[in-house]
């Protein structure tokens, strides 16, 4: 990859400002944040972090912008989002490559992430001509009732490193067409992709005369996230990340009676029944387990296998893992790239050790890779462990390519095993039996926000609402009616008669 050429095409310098109100960049007073690639360990570039003083300037500009932006007709806001989608199409190869290089996911996954951004822009354009309410019949003669939806104001977005640009776009594209303005705090582990996105949208906004402040960027660590979470001027905060982080955000936002939209941990399982197609299962399970080096919130972490299929599927998995190629994610021949940093590597090693101490049996041995091509120290081997469903480590989300194999006897038992973990994001069942599939999708089945049949746990489409229950946070982003989270509902009653009857037949005569 010609890194210099790609960075130049995206407007990335050796040292970049990390604070923006849209098309303008503020001279940040914060310290430099260096971005090192987990691919080769090299410094890509640096970003000046946002200080508390800088943050105040961005919020003030967003407040002013909201007064104007909310009154622009939604279809016109949608037209600007459409142009953003077109700008992303032109920069897809460059931005996808930067996502891959800065985060460490495969080039195909990096390009796919940018495609998600394009797709959500297309979805938002159509949505901009809907944003529908409903009409209801009044009990009072000469009256009509309806509801409508209005924008909230400033939408704060805290995103995670594993999907450094897509999740921001899920929130932003919808919030913009809804009439909100946005302030984005990206992960400090992937600041350059955020700078690149801001520069792309700045060109679109400038060409359309969009008021400064509709798209804000603040780059920094936990302190900036805390400022946003406690800020009463930010009525909604959408946060993606760990359950620990989400609980802190939820507490801070709830303390001021604001709204939080949370996309947190996942501990996802595939149930493999005695009626499963094992070839389909193998593809879904392995991609789910090793895609993005196990660093997706929808990663398959548990494979719950019927006892009659257990040994056969285990053998297939072992053989398939032997064929996995680990290395530079920008090389399309490789299946697995690096973990994000050495802290993630340490957590990976600790999880394997914990599983062994609890009695787990290693089926495919893990380990940290070293030598030529692995100089960053972030490359690990995907690991497979036979485990009992009640192991403590099995109930813990580890952001790494570790797959636990668990045996079961009855489908009711399998569903109970799947649901017993504290997280509730994605789930799947592999079966050719309609009754098994429908039970899994029923109220007595999966307790997750996403439940799939004959596909894996990973790879959601933007048309459906994305999110989960329990410690996943309960938020919903992307498709369906997820747009409602970014708006406030208003019920309207209009009296077009010549009298003023009261509801419930109450009499109040003067």
C-alpha positions, 0 to 999 in steps of 0.5 A: 500500500502506498501509504503516503499517496492515500494519506495525501488523497484524504488530506492527512498531514504529519500532524493534524488538527483534531477539532472541527466545527464542520469546514473549519478547523480550530487550532487545538491547544491539546497535546499530540495524539500519535496513531500507530498502525497495528499492521506494522507498528509504524507511526502513521501521523499525529493529531492535536487533541481537543481541550476543554476550551476547544470543546466549548467552542464546538458546542457553542457553534453547534447550538447556533447551527441547530437553530438554522439547520432544524428549519431546513426542509428534511428533503433538502437535508437529505440531498446534502446527505446524498452528496456525502454518500457520493463523496464517499463513493469517490474516496471509498478505496482510500478511506477503506485502505486507511481504515484497514491500516489504522485499525488492522481489519482486512482490506475487504472489511475496510472497504465494506465498512465504507460501503456501510457508510454509503448505504446508510446515506442512501437509506437516510435520503429516502427517510428524509421524505418520511419521518412520519407520525400518525393521526388518531381519532379524537373523542371530542366532536370537531377535533382531530389529533396527530403526532409529529416528530421534531429534532432534539438538538445536539447529538453527541457520538462516541464511537469505538475503534473496531468500526471507526467510521461506519457506526459514526455514519449510522448515527450521523446520517440519520440525525442530520436528516432528522434535523439534529446537529452532531459532535463526534468523539472518535476512539483515540485509537483510530483518530486519523479515519475520523479526520479523513471523514470530517474533511470529506464532509467539510467539502460537501457542507461548504459547497452547499452553504451548510451552517458551521457547527452541523458536524463537529469533531472533538478528538481526545480521551476519556475526559472529552467523553465525560464532558459530553456525557455530563453536558446538558446542552447535548440531549442525546449521547450515542455511545459504542464501546465496552459495557463498563464505558456504557454504564458510565455514560448512561449514569452521567446522561441519566443524571441530567435526564438526557437520552443515551443510545448504547451499543455495548458488549456482545458475547454471541453464540451460534446454536448448531442443531442435529438438523444443521447443514455443517458446511454452511455452519462452518463458513458462518462460524469461522468468519464470525469467530476470526473476522476483524481478528475477533474484534467485532461486537457481533463476533461469534464467541460461543459455538453451542453444538448438539452432541450428535454433531459435536465431534464431526463439526469439531474436526471440520473446525480444526481442519479449517483453522489450519488453512487460516492465513495470518498477516498484513490485512492489506494483503487479500490473501490473508484471513486474519489481521492484528489486534488493535494494540498490545493491551488487547494481546494481553487480554487475549493471553489472559483469557486463554489462561483463565479458560485452561485454569477453569478446565478448558481443553485447547483444541486449536492452540493460540499464541502471539506471533513474532518475526518477519511480518509480525513486528508490531507484536499485535498478531495472534493465532485464532484459538479454539477451546472446549469449554463448559457453558458456565465457565466465568471466562465464557461469560466474559467478552474478550475482544480477540479470536477465541472460540469456545465449543460447548456441547448440549443435548436438547434445544431448550438446554441450548437456548438456556445456555445462549441466554445465560450470559449478561450480554444480548447482542447477536445470536444465530441457529443453524438448522433445516428444521422449521420448528427449531427455527421458529422456537429460536425466534419466539419469545421463548427463544433468543433474548438478543436484539439480533436473532438469525437463522442459517447465517452467522452472528456477524455482518448485519445489514443497515436496513434492520435496526442494530442493537441488543439487550441486557448489558448490550445497552438496549440501543438501536441504530441504523435501519427500521425506525431507529431514527426515532431515537434522534427526535422528540415526539409531539402530540397535537390536538386541533379544535376546529369547532366553535365550542370547547368540549373537555376530554372525558366528558368533564363539565366546567361551566362558568 
